[in-house]
Every structure is written in C-alpha cells, then in structure tokens.
Amino acid sequence: MMEWKNTADVVIIGGGIIGVSTAYYLALNGVKDIVLIEKGTICGGSTGRCGAGIRAQWGTEMNCRLGIAALDIFEQLDQELGMSVGLNQGGYLLVAYNEKELETLRKGMELQNSLGIKSRQINLQEARGICPGLAADDAVGFFFHGRDGHADPFLTTFAYLEAAKRLGVTCHRHTTCTGILVENNVVRGVETDRGTLHAPVVINCAGAYAQFIARMAGIEIPNWAERHEIMITEPVAPGVCPCMLMSFSGNYYIQQRPHGSIICGMSPAGHPEDFENKSTWQFIEEMSKTLVRLLPRTRGIRIARQWSGMYDMTPDAQPIIGETDVKNFYHSTGYSGHGFMLAPVAGKILAQHITGKKPDIDFSMLDYRRFARGEHIRESNVV
Ligand SMILES: Cc1cc2nc3c(=O)[nH]c(=O)nc-3n(C[C@H](O)[C@H](O)[C@H](O)COP(=O)(O)OP(=O)(O)OC[C@H]3O[C@@H](n4cnc5c(N)ncnc54)[C@H](O)[C@@H]3O)c2cc1C
C-alpha cells in the first residue's frame, strides 16, 4: 500500500476513467499534490464494464462539441501517454426504424456537420459495404461517421494512470471516502476508512455513487444508477461487424473487437435502478435474437461471457461538470452511457477551469443546478 499522508492539494474520489483522466490533466496543468482515492480497484466500476464505444454523432450541441473534442484527443493519446489505448476507428453506423427517428437523426447530422463532424446519411447498400451481411431491410435510414469507433477501457484508464503517476499523482486503492469535510460552506478535505485527508479542493468522480458523495457535502444531485447488461462472444473471423452498429429505437449496440469477439448490449426492460451488477437469462435471449436478426452470419457463435454495470443517469442524459454550492467541491459525474468516450475532454476542461485557465469548451451549462432551473436539454441519441 502507498504511504498515507493526511494532506493534499486536490483529492479526487473515484478511480474510474473520469477520476483518473481528471488527475492526469490537473497534474499536466501544474497541480502538484494530487491524491486519488478508490474504494475498490482501478476500473472496478462502470469503466471496466463498458462497451467503450467512442462517437461524435450526438443530438445536442454540447455532446457534439465534447464528442469531437474527445475524438481529437483519442487520436493522439497513444503518443501523449506513451502506451496504446487500443483505439480502433471503424465508425458508428446508426440505424433508424421510423420516420420520426429518421428526422431526429437527420437534424442531428446537420448539427454535427455545422460543428465540423463529417457524419453523413447513407443507403442500405452503402451500409452493407461498411457492415457486410447487415440484414436491416426494415430500417428507413442509416447515418455514418468514420472517425467514431472504440478503444480499450482498461488500457486507456491505466495509460492515464501511469502517465498521472509519472507527473506525481498518488493513487490509494481500497480506500473509501466516508465523509466530506466542509467548514463555512468551503470544502476542507475528506474522511476515509484509512483516516482524514485535508485538502482545499475535492472532486467527486464516484460514478454511479456520486449522488452519495454529493450528499456527504449536503448537496443533492438528481442522479440515479441504472443497471445495464452486456455480453461478448467467442472470437470469430474479422469483418462480421467492423463498425459499431447502433440503433436508439432498435435498442442495441454491436461491435467486433480487434481480436474477433463481438460485444453487444441493449437498454434493460424496466430500467432497473439497483447496484447489484447482476446478469439475466432474459438479456441473453433477447440480445442473441437481435444479433442474429441483424447479422445472420452470427448464428451459432457461442457467448463467452455476460456481465452488467451501472449507468450514472441524469434527467437529460448529459453530465454534471463543475462547481457546487460548497466552494472548491466539484462534480464530474452523470455520464450515463457515454462517460468512457467523454473522459479525455471532461478531465481536460475541468482541470483547465480549476487551474484558472479558460476551458477549451465552455461547460457552464453542465452545472447541476440546471435541473432546478428547468434548463435541461434532453439528449435523444442514447441507448
Ligand atoms: C454496460 C455498459 C456499457 C457502456 N458502454 C459505454 C460505451 O460504449 N461508451 C462510453 O463512453 N461509455 C459507456 N458506458 C458508460 C461508462 O462506463 C461510464 O460512463 C464511465 O465508465 C463512467 O466513468 P466514471 O469514472 O465516472 O465511473 P466509474 O468507472 O464507475 O468509477 C467511479 C469509481 O468511484 C468509486 N467510488 C464510488 N464510491 C466511492 C467512495 N465512497 N470512495 C472511493 N471510491 C468510490 C467506484 O468504486 C468506482 O470505481 C457503459 C456503461 C455500461 C454499464
């Protein structure tokens, strides 16, 4: 175990991709004594359980701006961090099944194009050129952006962590935050099961548990945890699903990993709000049927593993980033099903803000108080 000191300049709660990338960018911006605490292991939360898709095809301007900025970072991340993050840019192929959805995706594409994201509408024949054998005759339209793709969540998080450590960041695993120290509405540090850590800045990156950390400081955020299931097949020859195949109304995402396994998931019936991380037969049955219907070549492929993880949901499916009513206590939470892909830019802009620099993207609208003000803008492009 790392030696325990009871002071730091910044304490970060949570060792998922958000906490780790925030630690890295703070250190890069010159913050010296950063301590990250994680109650379990690095990547043990949603990050290590996710599909790790990366895309810029979003329906709100904020998510588009964050998405394309994150892609820009991902494309040079191996070089920056000195380790491969497993980036694979096979594109995202979005499938629409009704006229309303087609219109929503078309509007999204226009918004994306206006922000420099080169997504385009394509026909079934072109879609089959990208995803051979695709059986989607009931679809009414397709949209594609070739720079989208996926990376490896473990490689990415550990690449950030190792780079952060080289810059002096300390990481305490198996250390649970049990309280937030607040005096006169100013944060003073955290209580943990290993002792007190005094610090003038504390950042809540606790994923699906962020709501409980916020409450320790007397702050209510409208987040909730939602269990999502996912599965992976045995490896098969490449080319079965080279892109990320995704539909919001069809409720699926499917992609083939570089080693040949196909990973796929869908939103759960009933949207279970629990922390159980349990898996069900119903999911396997439903997901397998969808997979074979869309990609008939997958018939007979065996499922290697299934698992589940938490989406850290907000009422508008956009994150909460920024200051709180307690001075110097920050949130970076509520990433729903897209925190992996947004982590590079989320960490970067919050670190810029905390160190007094102008953030690359103005994220003031992601303030958690937007919900009380009724200012949330719902993101439609989510599974
Ligand atoms: C099935 C599934 C598929 C997904 N697919 C994608 C995808 O394709 N693309 C994408 O971008 N995103 C995807 N996501 C979402 C993505 O996983 C999350 O948005 C992202 O990992 C959030 O990162 P995080 O660091 O906020 O949370 P986490 O990775 O959950 O990290 C938070 C950490 O905080 C720790 N913690 C909690 N409480 C305390 C405490 N009291 N003290 C100390 N530590 C604490 C936890 O142990 C945890 O390790 C998916 C999620 C799931 C479940």
The ligand as a Gaussian input file, in Angstrom:
#p B3LYP/6-31G(d) Opt

LIG

0 1
 C      -22.904000      -1.968000     -19.947000
 C      -22.301000      -0.596000     -20.139000
 C      -21.902000      -0.191000     -21.403000
 C      -21.348000       1.073000     -21.589000
 N      -20.904000       1.434000     -22.827000
 C      -20.280000       2.619000     -22.996000
 C      -19.746000       2.978000     -24.257000
 O      -19.845000       2.234000     -25.234000
 N      -19.105000       4.171000     -24.362000
 C      -18.991000       5.026000     -23.303000
 O      -18.426000       6.105000     -23.470000
 N      -19.499000       4.709000     -22.095000
 C      -20.141000       3.532000     -21.916000
 N      -20.662000       3.216000     -20.702000
 C      -20.648000       4.227000     -19.641000
 C      -19.289000       4.309000     -18.985000
 O      -18.924000       3.047000     -18.496000
 C      -19.339000       5.304000     -17.829000
 O      -19.991000       6.495000     -18.201000
 C      -17.933000       5.643000     -17.355000
 O      -17.181000       4.480000     -17.152000
 C      -18.026000       6.467000     -16.098000
 O      -16.747000       6.569000     -15.534000
 P      -16.614000       7.058000     -14.052000
 O      -15.175000       7.178000     -13.771000
 O      -17.499000       8.238000     -13.830000
 O      -17.304000       5.897000     -13.189000
 P      -16.715000       4.519000     -12.637000
 O      -15.886000       3.822000     -13.619000
 O      -17.876000       3.784000     -12.073000
 O      -15.757000       4.985000     -11.481000
 C      -16.241000       5.512000     -10.270000
 C      -15.412000       4.913000      -9.166000
 O      -15.745000       5.551000      -7.936000
 C      -15.536000       4.605000      -6.921000
 N      -16.227000       5.025000      -5.706000
 C      -17.565000       5.089000      -5.512000
 N      -17.825000       5.480000      -4.254000
 C      -16.621000       5.678000      -3.645000
 C      -16.235000       6.064000      -2.337000
 N      -17.141000       6.317000      -1.381000
 N      -14.913000       6.160000      -2.054000
 C      -13.972000       5.881000      -3.007000
 N      -14.292000       5.487000      -4.259000
 C      -15.598000       5.391000      -4.573000
 C      -16.104000       3.321000      -7.514000
 O      -15.597000       2.176000      -6.857000
 C      -15.678000       3.421000      -8.967000
 O      -14.505000       2.689000      -9.243000
 C      -21.218000       1.958000     -20.482000
 C      -21.612000       1.550000     -19.209000
 C      -22.139000       0.279000     -19.030000
 C      -22.549000      -0.140000     -17.651000

